[in-house]
């Protein structure tokens, strides 16, 4: 039977003034809507709260052919909603969909298994509901991961037929994700995370002989993430409506949740970063990628991710920054201003931001500019769509967090659609050529080599890439000699990359000799990166050259090292160390001593702007920015970890001393583990008699011997922690603060990062007030409230200011001073000495923030006894003779 619940529509409106107040708003203001920051002219409504109605935490949605929303709980059922039109105050109806074959849970006849749900992706198309189930081992559902089709066969408006179209081996947050309809409405595209295996498919636009292809000494994540996941990572495929044919379109992603087509029919995705890699040279920010046919984006496990500069993968359209990407959608039929006529909306779950990514055609691909379209804190964004009415609908939730459905529209929602404003987009000549080349991505075709060959030296990188992939799909026998004989240096480089990837290892010497016939000095820097990468691919796929050929390669490459840029030095260093060039260690050590980092992956968001938006990730960012690791030095250190020859006693001494200092830098969760593994790899190459010495001077004394994490000076909480709420914490403290452990309390003061911002008896940071006299003025309950609910009372001495920028963005920080034409602010509570200048001419207005610079959740690692010891330490003002320790008043 179908279950229908009627729910009052939340007609709680916020007209965007960015500060949550508007003279135009009518009726009671929903506090969740009030905290949203919107662009001028936009209105937000909260339409429904699944969590409030015990309907779970929703992560996916779609519109059916009647304009109704179908949504899925991440760990539960499917729901169908009818929402009122914009401006209508009638009620929203919600219906939990009853799917056939529901079975009772084993041993519990009071509960039903979910017939189908657990969906990361939903799509209504071809008179069916397509459901991407993401669950392998959950006993609450009868369906395991895969693509399903639901149909209504008897016309009663209920789905009565469920068909498994394809089972997929993968689950969880890196499992099967979203699906969308193709622009021609004849097929479906699916996007899958990197913890899901690629099954045998029917066709491959990207050749399927993928490898790791990196001579950089491999270190898998020290904390165990994705250690068994090899190439090609996350992937995107095209599927026909009956699932009879699956075609791989693109791969090499970490964990994209969603994909979107623009008006030109080009596909995009928003790929995730690995936040544990903060501070390492292989960290790649979240990024918008243009999903061309046969594209590869270079994700590899651990530290083996490819540089965007490598010719065998493609660069992003836009680097966004740190975050957790979820939804991506195109403005399409949105009734938004013309400004958004060619715009992607990218959702970040961690920091509660919807980015507007404005696309501009650029040759065969695009360039993009980003801005903050909507934000809130907390606002764990999951999925969204532009509705049939031209408004934006989006969900929050995930990980069983509080979940809501919102609607955002512009003015009265009667503007022209952005598609009408845009008209039919003009296609560039380079884009047309790229798509012609992509027609050869797949089975061998007559004329493919002749058509693609001239484009190997095309000035457009996306065209060059498409041409090489077209050639790689043809039998090697048709073009290997042509590659070896090619005289044009650019064409030869690309053709020999193709041969390294597809040719027989017996061609190795011929391939290397052909590369060395190219005049290196006449190449541009990107072309030099390409040719050194060609050497790397030949070695990684075909093995070490023989002695005579190795000497020739050394003679060819060694004079080019060191180069003028970090990027070129990186690829040269690993190739020369791999082939044991006599001076490779000496030259690399000299570079380590002088290396300065370059911003090669510039992001449009600033890391410091994100600190206050999320207590968990924000603390990680703040910590890293307080002492940023030297990334170029770290790269060289890892390259040298496998060097067996070329060392002098002096060079070894300096090298291992570097590791001792490196442990003091701040990075992501795995940073120190990466450093330690590189160190232990290097120790394998020292003489046994000297092992103890180099082990000591490289920092063995400060390493936790588990090898995965390093011990800090302070005692760490034993836990288990919890998400402390006021009533629970007060109950714990009220049970008694007597005979507490002073040293444990002092350790928790450090472990909870209080000491980073606050001084106690002359020790600690200065971003916040001195806490030595705290216990003489405040009760234990007052102290708990300040910790758990820091936004409740904010001192104007330590509060932050929101600077609303004229370009639509905003910056949050503590105003230190006004200096001439600039505001000078501090954004990192762990490093208040680091300041940023904001030109006054760029600021539209300012207001005092209602968000405390003190992050919530600081005590959530502590168990009850540890919490008592911390509060006792604060009450005592760091005095070990206080009554909380002695019991004497």
Secondary structure, DSSP 4 states (H G I P E B T S, - for coil): --EEEEE------EE--SSS--TT--SPPPHHHHT-EE-TTEEEEEEE-TGGGT---EEEEEE-TTS-EEEEETTSBEEEEEPPPTT----EEEEE---SS--EETTEEEEE-BSSB-EEEEEEETTEEEEEE--SS-TTBS--SEEEEEE-SSSSSS--EEEEEEE-S--GGGSEEEEEE-TTSSEEEEEE-TTS-----SEESS-S-------SPP---TT-TTTT--TT-EEEEEEETTS--EEEEEEEES----EEE-TTS-EEEEE---GGGTTSTT---EEEEE--TTEE----STT-PPPTT-TTS---SEEEESS-EEEEEE-TT----GGGTTEEEEEETTTTEEEEEEEEEETTEEEEEEEEEEE-SS--EEEEEE-TTS-EEEEE--TT---EEEEEEETTS-SPPHHHHH-SPPPPHHHHHHHHHHTTSSS--TTHHHHHHGGGG-SSHHHHHHHHHHHHTS-GGGTHHHHHH--SHHHHHHHHHHHHHHS-GGGHHHHHHHHHTS-GGGS-HHHHHHHHHHHHHHHHHH-PPPHHHHHHHHHHHGGG-S-SSHHHHHHHHHHHHHTT-TTHHHHHHHHHHH-----SS--SS-GGGGGGG-HHHHHHHHHHHHSB--HHHHHHHHHHTT--SS--HHHHHHHHHHHHHHTTSB-STTHHHHHHHHHHHHHTTS-GGGHHHHHHHTTGGGS-TTSS----SSPPP--------HHHHHHHHHT---S--HHHHHHHHHHTTHHHH-EETTEE-SSS---TTHHHHS-HHHHHHHHH-TTSS--TTT--EEEEETTS-EEEEEEEEEETTEEEEE--TT-TT-EEEEEGGGEEEEEE-SS-SSPTTTTTT--HHHHHHHHHHHHHTT-TTSHHHH---
